[in-house]
């Protein structure tokens, strides 16, 4: 017998504990090196914990829902053992293999999970399978089992927030309570960027293997403005102002697990292609909870794009300890006046929320005006003028 310990990965300094979500293996199951054993949720991200060696899972020390810390031992694997399992038919395996979360949900909804065909690995019945069987939408951003109140034709559900959702709520309240937040707005004529993108999008994609979107233009314009107004790139620490000599831009991405803000490190050194590739990668991995804690930690300024959901106007909330955030909205054809004439232009309303403790209104307005100019004259951004 050769036993190895399964440990919680090293968490970042800002994360004190994590929650075990769902074991994908049970005691006695064979495991392969690199195979995911369990999902671990922190207040920033959901991590997969793979087996470091092949063998048999012989002991589970911490069950689903347990709170754990860095390097805590949660299970044991015997690398010399062979899984001993009675042969069962595929149909029987599918009928009895039910994930813990699916089992709890099935119990709450009074559903016989053994009669549900599983779509998970090896026929595992998942929470989604249970909800599909009930022809109800799958609940998102919650992991706790819903409690349905018997209130006649007006049912109610009580669910617990995930750790990520709790952290989002905590940070948003912290931002509003600890900062003097104001928002300034400006309108941007997006026609020059649209024309530039249409002119080069095919050649860009052919050369770089990624589509040329609008996000990279906003990031580049924001960096240009931050370089001109370094106070907007700063943060408050007690009675001190910390000026950052680098530009780590957080890009807010909505996912079923909640809002995440991965960081574009040293964005001033990235090309348009680099930015587009990273944003596409962030978005894809955010959907499946594959972002790392390092990618979600830090940042000197953030960009939130409510326009992808059709938002016309909003007042974004600062992501502490940052001091400002740029809100992008939907680009719509609107009637505007140019040289005394009414014309139709694709307009976008931009918003900058800022911490008035260290950023004056004049600086905030000029900062947003710099972004406006950079987008309406995109050649200057590309030529670094």
C-alpha angles and dihedrals in degrees: 000000000000114000125196124186124237108220136187109254120253107279123213121264091257093054115075099177145359137210126236107231112182133352109220092195134049130210109288096028121128114241130196126217109269094018115134111251102179143350115244119200125203127175088267109037147354112248131197116226109210127197112259092206137022119251141090127313100237102169138024110198100175121041132209112298095024119141111233139177136217115302092002114154111241104164146359132233125200105214093194100047128098119221112254110205131154111244112257132179120257091245092052091048091052091049096053104031103094126159115237093246091049091049092052093046092047090052092050092049093042093240125150100235091190089069094054120096109234123226097189128097111310090001096303113172108233133195088257090056090054093050091046090053089053090045090234128132115265110253112240134202091021131090102179121097113260118245110215113209115220096234102142114245092351105071122183133198129210116200133172120240116247116244089255092053091046090052092048090052092047094050094046091052090045090053094051095042098045103038135058096232123197129167130214126191139205136174122237129202101222095188095101092052091044091051092048092048094048091049096053107020096102095047090043093053092045092053101038103028094233133089119256105240133173096255094080091054091053092048092049092047091049092050091050090052092045090053089053094045107033092175088072088057092051132092137211123246109179106298093342130092115217113208112203117216091201136059115233106171120200115213113203113225125183116220137167088260091055138268116330128183112203116190130242099211117216091357090178088068096049125097122225088259092050091052094047092049093050094047092050090048092048092050094050094048093043089062092059098034095250099133114117126232090244090058091053098045126092127359131164099216135010138214122206120192110200088161091084087067093045099261113164098190138353143159106238119213119237117251103230135263085026119092103217145022133196118224118204121196140189117300109231135174107255137171111255135169119246121174090343094308129109110235137167116248134168100250131190125193111219124196131197118195112196142179104253090200090080106007118069122213092248092057093046093050093047090046091056091043088056090054089049092052093046091053096043090049101033093166089073090057093050092045092044093237 
